[in-house]
Amino acid sequence: MIKELHNGTRNVDALIVGTGLAAAACAKRLVDAGYETVAIERRELPRHKPCSGILSPRGHRFLIENFGPLPKEILHTPSSARGVTFHFPSMRSVSMDFDSGPTPHLHRRYADHWAMLKSGAEIHDRTEFTGLADMGTHVDVAAMRDGQPVSYRAAFVIGADGPSLSVVKALYPEYARRIPWFVVGQKFHSIIECPLDDRYFHFWFNAELGHYTWSHARDGRQIVGVGFLRGENFDIRHRRVVEYLERMHHVRLGPAESPEIVKANFGPSLINRYIFGKGRVLITGQAAGFFNMIAEGMSCALHSGAIAGEAAVEAFRGSGDIRQVYRGMIASEVRRCSDQWNPMEIAFGRPHEADLRAALKHLPPAERFGVIREMTSFIKLYAPLKWGRQILWQSVCRRVTGRYPSSRWQ
């Protein structure tokens, strides 16, 4: 039951828009600190969430430390992934085990809902955010629930609604039209024959296939996914990948079923163009631009969401302007996320939780240099977006100063 005050407005300490992993982590920090927190979700819970479900070791540790042991009901089959395999046009393949052993294969429909329930926040599903007004001392939020208007008043609002960007659009109406959008889609296939190791998540550095091409096993079927710039045809792109897998990897699959297509805004993490909100409104998770390499956004959603919650707690306790507190605290997660895309960190550091450099050392020198050449060639796929110089400059700044310039954030 939604509690109401006079004039039908619900007063809370913090309002979170979204009920994914970023929202759950944010809510956990706020509730644990004693602040009344409500999370609103436009769909009925538990809701479907298209996702690979392969969680990084860091995200796995976060879930256990903050929410407890993972129940089997929130896992797919196979219930874990051992690591990642990179495939290249030359037919070289490099497999890397995750640093801390196998990690969970989350069923996002149930994992997200489990985490939200464990957070202790009050959850209002079937409640769609429609707008906000930052009044300086509080934020008034408008929403629709079952076709009826509802309103909230919160000291702080946190947008954790992923690529739908509803809160971002309320703050920056032109933002969504200024950034390039990608289509990321996957289809499920019955398996006739599949030599790909089902213990690994498979990713192709092949520009002819798409910006993001992957495959892995789930619940007795094989997922084939592809990501590309919005405007192209998903079915054609997907069919091209399936034909390639059969021709080059001898993967034979049944007809495609259950297509899942979403839009993605993973550009900000490549070029350090994150958007963190203004006034008394924070943006976190994928809505802010966090998206790890190899299509894994869950771990950075969890950590950035927790940081947003911590920033709100600090602001409640009188530690300064919430936006400045958040920007100071979130810099560590920016480094972790953008490092994964940073060619200099990949070459000279160790930004991933699967050791690529160690895996490359097992290859003969000629093959090792061939892999590096093919990875470099793959990056040229992003040339039409004119990101090359931006990526290079941000890489230099990170290497020289140890951080990414916060002047590029909104």
N, C-alpha and C positions, 0 to 999 in steps of 0.2 A: 504494500500500500504506500503510495506517495504521500508524504506529509506535506501539508500546505499551511501557509501563514495567511495573513490578511491579503485581500486582493488576489488570492490564488497563486501567489509567488512563493516558491520554495527557497528558503535561505540556507545556504551551505557554506562551509569554509572553502572547499575546492570542488570544481566541476570538471570532469574529464569527458571529452568527446571521443568516443571509441571504446571498444572492449577487447582489443587485441593484447598481445604480450607487452607492448610499450605501456598501454593503459594499466595493465595489471601490475607491472613493476612500479609505476608511478603511484598508483593507489596504495600499494603495500607500504611504501615509505610514508605517505601521508597518514594512513590509518594507524600505523604503528606509533607515529608521533602524537596521536590523539586528536587528529583533525577530522571533522565530519566531511566525508567525501562521497560524491555521487558520480557515477559513470553512466552516460546515456549512449544508446545504440539504436540505430534506425531499424535494424532487423530483429526478428524474434530469436532469442537464444535457446540452445546453442545454434550458431549460424555456420554455414559453409564458408571455408576460406581456401581458395586455390593457393597451393604452396608446395614446394618440393618436400617440406617437412624434415629435411636433413639439418639437424641442429649442430652448431660448432661446439667443440669442447668447452669453450668459455661460456657459451649460453647454457650448456648442460650443467656446469658448476653453479651458475647463477640460479637456475630453477631449483636445484637440490638445496642450496644454502638458504634460499628465501621462501620456498614454498613446500619443501619436503620431498620425500621419495615420490617418483613418478608412478602413478597407477597404470597397470597394463591396459586399461580401457582407453588411455589417451595415445596409444601407440599403434602404428601400422605394422604390417608384416612384410618384409623382415623388420624386427623391432629396433634395429640399429644399423648404422653404417660404419664400416671400418675406416674409410678414407675416401679419397678422390682420385680418379684417373683422368689425366689429360690426354687427349688424342689430337694428332696433327695431320695435315694433308699428306705428308710423306709416309703415313701409316706408322710413324713412331708413336709409342704410348708410354706414359710415365705414371706409375701408381705411387701414391703417397698415403701412408697411414696417418690418422690423426694422432697428435702428440700424446693424448691421455687415454688412448684406446678408443673402442667403438663408442659412437654417440647416438642418442635416440632418434628415431624416425617418428616424428610427432604427427598425430592426426589433429590438424589445427581446429577442426570443428569442436573437438572435445578438450584439447589441451588448452586452448585460449579460455574456454569457459571455466575449466578447472582452476586455472591460475586466477581468473577474476574472482571466483568464489572464495578462493584461499586468501585473496587480498583483504577481505573484510569490508570492501566498499559496498555501498548500496547501489544496486544496478537497476536502471530503468531501460528495459528493451522496448522495441516498437516506438522509440522516441527519437525523432529526427531533428537534428540541429538545423535551424533556419537563419540564425543571425545573432549578433551580439552588439553591445554598446559598452565601451570602456568608459566608466564615469569618473575615473581617477581614484576613487576610494573603493570601488567595487566594479564588478562587471555584470551587466544584465544580459541574460541569454534567453532567446526565444526558440521554441521547439514545437513540434507537432507530435501528439501522441494519439494514435488511433483516430486520426482525422480532426482532433481537437487541439487548439493552441494551449501550450503550457509554458510557464516562465520560471526562470531560476535567477537567483542573485547570489553571486559567489565572490569571495575576496580575490580568488585567482581562477583562471580557466586554463586548462591544458588541452591542446589539440593533439590527439593521438589516433587519428582516424585514417592513417595510411595514405595511399595515393588519391583517395577521393578529395582530399585537400579542402574540405568544407570550411574549416576554421581559417586556413590560409587564405582562401578566397574572400572571406569576410574581412580579413585584415588588409590584403593586397589584391584587389579585384583583378588586376591585369597579370598577376604572376603566372597563373596556369597557361596563359596564352603566350607568354614570353619564353617558356622553356620547351625543349624538344621532348616529345613523349614517345615511349616505346610500347609496342604491343608484345606481351609475353603470354604465350599460350601453350597448353599441353593437351595431348589426347592419350587415352588409355587403350592398350591393345592386348588381346589374348596372345599368349606366347606359343609359337610353333617350334621355333629354335632360336636360342639366344646365347651365343658364346660370351657375352659381356658378363663379367663377374658381378653377381648380384649383391656382393658385400660392399660395393663401391658406388659412389655417385660419379657418373661419366660426363665429361665436358669436352666439347670440340673447339679447338682454336682453328676454325676454318671459316674464312670470310665469305666463301661461296654459300655457306649454309645459313649464316645469320650472325647477328651481334651476340646472341646467346643461344647455344645449342646444347641440349643435355638429354640424358636418359638414365633411368634407374628403375629398379623393381619395386612394386607395391601391391600387396594383397593378391598375389598370384597373377598380376598383369604387369606389363611393361609400359612405363610412361615415356613418351617422346615429346620433347618440348623445344620450342624455338622462340627467340626474341628478335625483334627488328623494329625499325622506325615505323611509326604509325603512318598509315596510308597504303601499305602493301597488303596483299591478300594472305590471310593466315592459312587457309586450306592449301593453297599452292605451296607456300613455304614449308608447311608441315609435311606434305606429300614428298617434297624434294628431299627432306631429311630421312624419311622412311626408306625411300629408294636408295639413298646413299648408304644407309646402314645395311641394307640387304646386299648391295653391290660390293661394298668395301669390308664389311665386318661379318657378313653371312648371317645377319639377323633376320629371321623370318617371323613376321607378326601377322595376326589376324586383323580384320577390319578395325578402323579407328572407332572408338566409342567415347562418350562422355567428354566432349570438348570443354575446356576451361580457358577462358581468355580474360586477361586483365590488362590495364594500362599500368606502366611503371615509370617512375621519375628517378632513375638511378644516376642521372647525369651529375647532380650536385656533389656526390661523393667523389667523382673523378676530378672535378675542377674546383673543389672547395667553395661551392656556392650554396651553402646551407642557409636555411631560413628558420630562425629561432623565435620569431614573434616580437611583439612590442607591448609597451605598457604593462598591464597586468595579465597579459595573455602569452603563454608559452607554446611552442610547437616542438614536438618530439617524435622519435621513431622515423618511419619512412616518410611521414608527412614533412619532416624537417630536411629530408634528403639522405638519411642514413640507409645504405644498402651495401652489404659486403660483396666482395667478388664471389663468383660462382653462385649467384642468385640466393645467397643466404642472408636474409635480413633480420632473422629472429634474434640473434645474439646482440646486435647493435640496437635493436628495438628495446630489448630488455634493459640494457645498460643505460641507454639514453633516457628511457622512461624513468628509471630509478633516479637518474641525475636531476631530471625535471622535478620529481617529487621532493628530492633533497633540497633543491633550490627554493621551492615553495615553503618547505619547513623552515629553512634559514630566514626567509623573508618574514614569515609569521613571527619568528623570534626576534625580529628587529635588527637583522644583520644587513640591511640595505635594500636597494632597489632590486626587485626580483630579476629583472632582465639582465642587469649587470652581474648579479650573483650567478645566474644560469650560464651566461656566456663565459664566465671564468671557469666554472666547473665542467662545462661540456667540452672544453678544448682537448681533454684527454681522450674522449671518445672520437672526436674529429680525427685525431692522430691515428688512432687504431683503425678507423674505417678507411680513411683516405690513403693510409699507408698500403692497404691491400691492392690499390689500383696504381700506386706510385712506381714507375719503372725503376727509379734509383733505389728505392727501398727493396723492391723485389730482387734487384741485382746485387745489392751490397748489404742488405739487412735480412730480417726474417719476419716479415709481416703476417704470414699465414700460420695457422695452427696445424699445418701439414708441411713437412720440411721439403720444399722443392729443391733447394740447393743440395741437400743430402741425396735426394733421389737422382739428381743430375750427375752427381759424382760417380754413380754406379754405371753410367753410360760411357762408352769409349769417347775420347775427345772429339772425334769428327761428328758423332751423333749428338753430343752435348751442344756443340756450336750450332748444329742444324736445328735443334729444338729452340735455342735462343733466337736464331734467325727467324724461325716460323712464328714465334710469339711476337717478335718485333713487327713482322709483316702484318700480323693480325690487327695490331693497333691502328694501322693505316685505314682500317674500315671506318674509323671515326673521323677521318679527315674532312668529310663534307660538313661536319658540325663545327669545324674550326676550333677543335679542342686541343689540338696537338701542342701549340705554343703555350696554352694555358696549363696543360698538364706538365709540360717541361718546366715552366716557370715556378709552379707550385712545388714541384719536386726539388728544384734548386733551393727555394726558400726553406723547405723542410730540412734539407741536408745542411744548410748553412746555419739556420737559426734554431733548429730543433722543433719547429712548430709550423703550422699553416697560418697565414695572415688572417686575423679576425676581421680585418677591414672589408673582406669580401662577403661577410655574412650579413643577412638581413635580420 
